[in-house]
Structures are given as structure tokens and as C-alpha cells.
């Protein structure tokens, strides 16, 4: 059983830390508190009649996990998977999901004061998955909101896929 004080300390040590990865020419970050693990690319079982960015299912130590290709989710050109391609396994909306990314960069610390809102173009943010622009020591990272990256429609599709 996890002590409440330990849980609060864990949250404090994770605050401001982001797992960063490359997609296209940009670097993105996702809060480390969402990340369960990072695994290499593996055999993916495709599921018919799903969105093109939902690549299918993987077997992760006996647990069936749906995976999405982040490049396709962002409407970027698909690329062939290589030995640098990874799956970031995250926990969002009470479901475990794998995010296929081009390459992992690093874990960076970004203070809240170094995060600004994404630019507004025509009165709306031009990237619905990005909640902020983080200034890190080695450049700018687009910080993702996993709750928007995995929408309710996706969650319903994942639940149907894993029930079968």
C-alpha cells in the first residue's frame, strides 16, 4: 500500500518533468507522470475499421494494449519503423495506450514559468493537442495534453478492441 506522503513526494519529483520525443521536425513533450514505460517497436496486430492512426494492438506481458502512431495522429507523413522507433506506454483516461514515436529524445525539466500557451492563429490554437510551448535548455518543446491526444471516441474504440 502506497503511503499518501510517498505519493505526494512522487508527484513532486515528477512535477515539471517531460519525456520528449521527435515527430517530423519537431520535439514534443509529455508529462512524465503519464508515462509507464518505453519499449521498442514490436509486432502490431491491426484491427479493421479503425482510424488510420490507430495501428492496432500489442501484447505487453500478457496485457493487450492499443497503439497509435503519433505521426499519423498529427497528420504528418508516415515513415517506416526503424530500430529507433519506440512505443511510449502511457496511462490516460484510465486506459493504457502505446504511442508510436519516431525516436525518444530525453527527459527534460521545464518549470511552469518557462511554459507559454501555444500561438493562436485565427482566434484558435493551431494544434489542438498542444497545451503549451516549453523552453528547455536545448530548445523549444511542444507540450502535449494526453487527454486531448486520446479523445473519448478513441477510448471507446480501444475498449471495443481490447474486449474482443
C-alpha positions as CSV (number, residue, x, y, z in Angstrom):
1,X,0.0,0.0,0.0
2,X,1.4,3.4,-1.0
3,X,1.6,5.9,1.8
4,X,-0.1,9.2,1.0
5,X,3.1,11.1,1.9
6,X,5.1,9.0,-0.5
7,X,2.5,9.6,-3.2
8,X,2.8,13.4,-2.7
9,X,6.6,13.1,-2.8
10,X,6.5,11.1,-6.1
11,X,4.2,13.7,-7.6
12,X,6.6,16.5,-6.5
13,X,9.6,14.7,-8.1
14,X,7.7,14.3,-11.4
15,X,6.4,17.9,-11.5
16,X,7.9,19.8,-14.4
17,X,9.5,16.7,-16.0
18,X,8.6,15.7,-19.6
19,X,9.5,12.7,-21.7
20,X,10.5,14.2,-25.1
21,X,10.4,12.6,-28.5
22,X,10.8,13.6,-32.1
23,X,8.0,13.6,-34.6
24,X,8.7,15.1,-38.0
25,X,11.0,18.1,-37.4
26,X,9.6,19.0,-34.0
27,X,10.2,17.8,-30.5
28,X,7.2,17.1,-28.3
29,X,7.0,16.5,-24.5
30,X,4.5,14.5,-22.5
31,X,4.3,14.8,-18.7
32,X,6.4,12.0,-17.1
33,X,3.5,11.3,-14.7
34,X,1.6,9.8,-17.7
35,X,4.5,7.5,-18.8
36,X,4.5,3.9,-17.6
37,X,7.5,2.7,-19.7
38,X,9.2,2.9,-23.1
39,X,9.5,-0.2,-25.3
40,X,10.9,-1.0,-28.7
41,X,8.7,-1.4,-31.6
42,X,7.1,-4.9,-31.8
43,X,4.6,-6.9,-33.8
44,X,1.3,-5.0,-34.0
45,X,-1.9,-6.8,-34.8
46,X,-4.0,-4.5,-36.9
47,X,-7.7,-4.1,-36.2
48,X,-10.0,-3.5,-39.2
49,X,-12.3,-0.5,-39.5
50,X,-10.4,1.8,-37.1
51,X,-8.9,5.3,-37.7
52,X,-5.7,5.2,-39.7
53,X,-3.6,6.5,-36.8
54,X,-4.8,3.5,-34.6
55,X,-2.3,1.0,-35.7
56,X,-3.7,-1.9,-33.7
57,X,-2.9,-4.0,-30.6
58,X,0.3,-5.3,-29.0
59,X,0.7,-7.9,-26.3
60,X,2.6,-6.3,-23.4
61,X,3.5,-9.1,-20.9
62,X,0.0,-10.6,-21.4
63,X,-1.9,-7.3,-21.4
64,X,-3.5,-6.2,-24.7
65,X,-2.5,-2.6,-25.3
66,X,-3.9,-0.5,-28.2
67,X,-1.3,1.6,-30.0
68,X,-1.5,4.8,-32.1
69,X,1.1,6.3,-34.5
70,X,1.7,9.8,-33.3
71,X,2.9,11.0,-36.7
72,X,-0.4,9.9,-38.3
73,X,-2.4,11.4,-35.4
74,X,-0.6,14.7,-36.2
75,X,-1.4,14.3,-39.9
76,X,2.3,14.0,-40.7
77,X,3.7,11.8,-43.5
78,X,4.0,8.2,-42.3
79,X,7.5,6.8,-42.1
80,X,8.9,3.3,-42.0
81,X,9.6,2.0,-38.5
82,X,13.2,1.5,-37.6
83,X,15.3,0.3,-34.7
84,X,14.9,3.9,-33.3
85,X,11.1,3.7,-33.4
86,X,9.7,3.3,-29.8
87,X,6.4,2.9,-28.1
88,X,5.8,5.2,-25.1
89,X,3.3,3.3,-22.9
90,X,1.1,5.9,-21.2
91,X,-1.9,5.8,-18.8
92,X,-4.6,8.3,-19.8
93,X,-8.3,8.3,-19.1
94,X,-8.0,5.0,-17.1
95,X,-6.7,3.2,-20.1
96,X,-3.2,2.1,-21.1
97,X,-2.2,3.2,-24.6
98,X,1.0,2.9,-26.6
99,X,2.2,5.9,-28.6
100,X,4.5,5.0,-31.5
101,X,7.1,7.7,-31.9
102,X,9.9,8.3,-34.3
103,X,12.6,8.5,-31.7
104,X,12.9,9.2,-27.9
105,X,14.9,12.3,-27.1
106,X,15.3,12.7,-23.3
107,X,13.6,13.6,-20.1
108,X,13.7,17.4,-19.5
109,X,12.7,19.6,-16.7
110,X,10.7,22.6,-17.6
111,X,9.5,25.0,-14.9
112,X,5.9,26.3,-15.1
113,X,7.3,29.8,-15.6
114,X,9.0,28.5,-18.8
115,X,5.8,27.4,-20.4
116,X,3.7,29.7,-22.6
117,X,0.4,29.0,-24.3
118,X,0.5,27.8,-27.9
119,X,0.2,30.6,-30.5
120,X,-3.3,31.5,-31.6
121,X,-3.9,31.6,-35.3
122,X,-7.3,33.0,-36.5
123,X,-8.5,33.1,-32.9
124,X,-7.8,29.4,-32.2
125,X,-4.8,27.3,-31.3
126,X,-3.5,25.7,-34.5
127,X,-2.6,22.5,-32.7
128,X,-5.4,21.0,-30.6
129,X,-3.1,18.5,-28.8
130,X,-0.6,21.1,-27.6
131,X,-1.3,22.9,-24.4
132,X,2.0,24.8,-24.1
133,X,5.3,25.7,-25.5
134,X,8.1,24.7,-23.1
135,X,11.5,26.4,-23.1
136,X,14.2,23.9,-22.2
137,X,17.9,24.2,-22.1
138,X,18.3,22.6,-25.6
139,X,15.4,24.3,-27.4
140,X,11.6,24.5,-27.5
141,X,9.3,21.5,-26.8
142,X,5.7,21.3,-27.8
143,X,3.9,20.0,-24.7
144,X,1.1,17.6,-25.3
145,X,-2.1,17.2,-23.4
146,X,-2.7,13.4,-23.4
147,X,-6.4,13.9,-22.5
148,X,-6.8,15.6,-25.9
149,X,-4.4,13.3,-27.8
150,X,-6.6,10.4,-26.7
151,X,-10.2,11.5,-27.2
152,X,-13.4,9.9,-25.9
153,X,-14.0,8.3,-29.4
154,X,-10.6,6.7,-29.2
155,X,-11.2,5.4,-25.7
156,X,-14.5,3.7,-26.9
157,X,-12.6,2.2,-29.9
158,X,-9.8,0.9,-27.6
159,X,-12.4,-0.6,-25.2
160,X,-14.1,-2.4,-28.0
161,X,-10.7,-3.6,-29.4
162,X,-9.5,-5.0,-26.1
163,X,-12.8,-6.7,-25.3
164,X,-12.7,-8.9,-28.4
